[in-house]
């Protein structure tokens, strides 16, 4: 039982680290997918000149 008492804190910290890193990588992956979808949507729209207030074309 001494081995369990000695190794358990390290295992718990290791598991917490693993879950935290997994959550970070999953969030990054979701953000990259959302960015790719937004970019694909922007690329599919026809480009039109933007109307800017105060800008007069000559």
Secondary structure, DSSP 8 states (H G I E B T S, - for coil): -HHHHHHHHHHHHHHHHHHHHHHHHHHHHHHHHHHHHHHHHHHHS-------TT----
